[in-house]
Amino acid sequence: MLEETQFSRDGDQLRMLIASPAGAGPHPAIILIPDVRGIYDHFVDVAQRFATEGYLVAVIDLYSREGAPQIVDMPGAIDWMAQLSDRRVLDDLDACRRALAERSDVCSDAIGVTGFCMGGQYALMAACETEGFAACASWYGMLRHAKRTDQKLSDPLDNVGSLTCPFLGLFGANDALIPVQHVNELEVLLDGVVHETEVMCYPDAGHAFFNDARAEMYVAAAAQDAWPRALAFFARHLRQARAHQ
């Protein structure tokens, strides 16, 4: 089941799409953060895939206030991201988590976050800079800002030591936006955190390798390994961990 609903933050009404699993719940939940273009069919499909696995999924609309950007090329995407306030996004994500925690069909202590591209970057940042997430899976989220403005906080890599929950990072070795040396640096930094962490860097994949709506980006072998890996990760930290409490 898919429904559109809203949550409030500082007087703003922010939109989210909810994909619900079968049954009354309460269910473990996942906040899904789309890429720079905002919500489109691919992310609705991914949310529904998670829902069939027993998760209530909230696809957050980070552009509820101004509407989705019209992006035609990578320089335009980088310019847009540079002007998007990290603080606003992180506060929106925290408000979304708190709104989910208040729902009767959600397990308030089993809310994870996942995201893709820009959304993967914000998923990692949220897991480092806010409390309350039980697990984070980042799909090819940029580890350093491509362009700095006064709207940007520290690079995600600079705050990995503050990670508040288990983390899964999924990357492609041929990703022009995320140099392999950044992924290597992430792995070194994660060695110093207390939570379970895992990083996969697929040798024949580039950016957006999981996006089967973009044939020029999709890499079937990497996507088919990453999906069950993500499901197993969330099962350990959102489903099984809660069942053993």
C-alpha positions in Angstrom: 0.0 0.0 0.0 1.3 3.5 -0.9 0.0 6.7 0.7 1.0 10.3 0.6 1.1 12.1 4.0 2.9 15.0 5.7 4.8 15.8 8.8 5.6 19.2 10.4 8.8 21.0 11.2 8.9 24.6 12.4 5.6 25.4 10.7 6.4 23.8 7.4 4.4 20.8 6.1 6.8 18.3 4.5 5.7 15.5 2.2 6.5 11.9 2.4 5.3 8.8 0.6 4.6 5.8 2.8 5.0 2.3 1.5 3.5 -0.1 4.1 3.9 -3.8 4.4 1.1 -6.3 4.9 -0.3 -6.6 8.4 -1.1 -4.2 11.2 2.4 -3.9 12.7 4.1 -2.3 14.4 6.8 -2.6 11.8 10.5 -1.6 11.6 10.8 1.5 9.4 13.2 3.0 6.9 13.5 6.6 5.7 14.5 6.5 2.1 16.2 9.6 0.7 16.2 10.0 -3.1 18.9 11.4 -5.3 19.3 15.0 -6.3 16.3 14.9 -8.6 13.9 14.1 -5.8 11.1 11.5 -5.8 10.5 9.6 -9.0 9.3 6.2 -10.0 12.6 4.4 -9.3 12.5 5.3 -5.6 8.8 4.5 -5.3 9.6 1.1 -6.7 12.6 0.6 -4.2 10.3 1.7 -1.3 7.8 -0.9 -2.4 10.4 -3.6 -2.6 11.5 -2.8 1.0 7.8 -2.9 2.0 7.4 -6.4 0.7 10.2 -7.4 3.0 8.3 -6.2 6.0 9.4 -2.5 6.4 7.3 0.6 6.5 9.2 2.9 4.2 8.9 6.7 4.2 10.3 8.3 1.0 11.0 11.9 2.1 10.4 14.8 -0.2 13.3 17.1 0.6 11.9 19.7 -1.9 8.5 20.0 -0.2 9.0 23.8 0.1 10.3 24.8 -3.3 9.5 21.9 -5.6 12.0 19.6 -7.3 14.8 21.2 -9.3 15.0 20.9 -13.1 18.5 19.4 -13.5 19.8 18.7 -17.0 23.5 17.9 -16.4 26.0 17.1 -13.8 27.3 20.6 -13.4 23.7 21.7 -12.7 23.3 19.0 -10.1 26.5 20.0 -8.4 25.5 23.6 -8.3 22.1 22.7 -6.9 23.6 20.5 -4.2 26.0 23.3 -3.2 23.2 25.6 -2.5 21.0 23.1 -0.5 21.3 23.7 3.2 22.8 20.6 4.9 21.4 21.8 8.3 17.9 22.1 6.8 18.1 18.6 5.3 19.4 17.0 8.5 16.8 18.7 10.6 14.1 17.6 8.2 15.3 14.0 8.4 15.3 14.1 12.2 11.7 15.5 12.2 10.7 12.7 9.8 12.2 10.1 12.1 10.4 11.6 15.1 7.1 11.6 13.1 7.5 8.0 12.2 8.3 7.1 15.8 4.9 8.4 16.9 3.0 6.2 14.5 1.2 3.2 16.0 2.3 1.0 13.0 6.1 1.7 13.5 8.5 0.3 16.0 10.0 3.5 17.4 13.3 1.9 18.3 13.8 0.3 14.9 14.0 3.1 12.4 16.7 3.0 9.8 17.8 5.4 7.0 19.0 4.7 3.5 19.7 6.9 0.5 21.1 7.1 -3.0 23.7 9.5 -4.4 22.9 12.8 -2.7 20.5 10.9 -0.5 23.3 8.4 0.4 25.4 11.3 1.5 22.7 12.7 3.7 22.0 9.2 5.1 25.6 9.0 6.3 25.5 12.5 7.6 22.3 11.9 9.5 23.7 8.8 11.1 26.7 10.8 12.3 25.1 14.1 13.3 21.7 13.0 14.8 20.7 10.4 17.3 17.9 7.9 17.0 18.6 5.9 13.8 19.1 2.2 14.4 20.9 1.5 11.1 22.2 3.3 8.0 22.7 2.0 4.4 24.3 4.5 2.0 24.2 3.8 -1.7 27.0 5.6 -3.6 26.7 8.6 -1.3 29.4 11.2 -1.9 31.9 11.3 0.9 33.2 14.8 0.3 31.3 17.8 -1.0 31.9 18.5 -4.7 31.6 22.2 -4.2 31.7 24.2 -1.0 29.4 27.0 0.0 28.2 28.4 3.3 25.3 26.0 3.1 27.6 23.0 3.5 28.6 21.4 6.8 31.7 19.3 7.2 32.4 16.6 4.7 30.8 13.3 5.6 34.2 11.7 6.0 35.2 14.3 8.6 32.4 13.1 11.0 32.6 9.3 10.6 34.1 9.0 14.0 30.7 10.2 15.4 28.7 7.4 13.7 25.7 6.6 16.0 24.5 3.3 14.4 25.6 0.3 12.3 26.5 1.3 8.7 26.6 -0.3 5.3 28.3 1.6 2.4 27.7 0.5 -1.2 30.0 2.0 -3.9 31.3 1.5 -7.4 35.0 1.6 -8.1 34.3 3.4 -11.4 32.3 6.2 -9.8 33.5 9.6 -11.1 31.8 11.4 -8.2 33.4 9.2 -5.4 37.1 8.5 -5.9 38.2 5.1 -4.7 40.6 6.8 -2.3 37.6 8.4 -0.6 36.2 4.9 -0.1 39.5 3.6 1.2 39.6 6.5 3.6 36.1 5.7 4.8 37.1 2.1 5.5 40.1 3.2 7.6 38.0 5.6 9.6 35.3 3.1 10.2 37.8 0.8 11.9 37.7 3.2 14.8 33.9 3.1 15.5 32.2 0.9 17.9 29.3 -0.1 15.6 29.1 -2.9 13.0 30.2 -1.5 9.6 30.6 -2.9 6.2 31.8 -1.3 2.9 31.4 -2.9 -0.5 33.1 -1.3 -3.6 32.1 -3.1 -6.8 35.0 -3.2 -9.3 32.9 -3.0 -12.5 30.3 -0.5 -11.3 30.0 3.2 -11.4 27.7 5.8 -10.0 24.0 4.8 -9.7 24.7 1.2 -10.4 21.5 0.1 -8.7 19.2 2.4 -10.7 17.5 0.0 -13.1 15.5 2.9 -14.6 18.7 4.3 -16.1 20.1 1.6 -18.4 23.3 3.5 -19.0 24.1 3.4 -15.3 22.7 0.1 -14.1 25.1 -2.8 -13.4 23.1 -6.0 -12.9 25.9 -8.0 -11.1 26.5 -5.2 -8.6 22.9 -4.5 -8.0 22.0 -8.2 -7.6 24.7 -8.5 -4.9 23.9 -5.2 -3.2 20.2 -5.7 -2.7 20.3 -8.9 -0.6 23.2 -7.5 1.2 21.2 -4.4 2.2 18.2 -6.6 3.2 20.4 -8.8 5.4 21.9 -5.7 7.0 18.5 -4.2 7.9 17.2 -7.6 9.0 20.1 -7.8 11.5 19.7 -4.3 12.9 16.0 -3.5 12.5 14.2 -6.8 12.7 16.3 -9.4 14.5 17.9 -6.9 16.9 14.5 -5.8 18.1 13.1 -9.4 18.2 16.0 -10.3 20.6 15.4 -7.4 23.0 
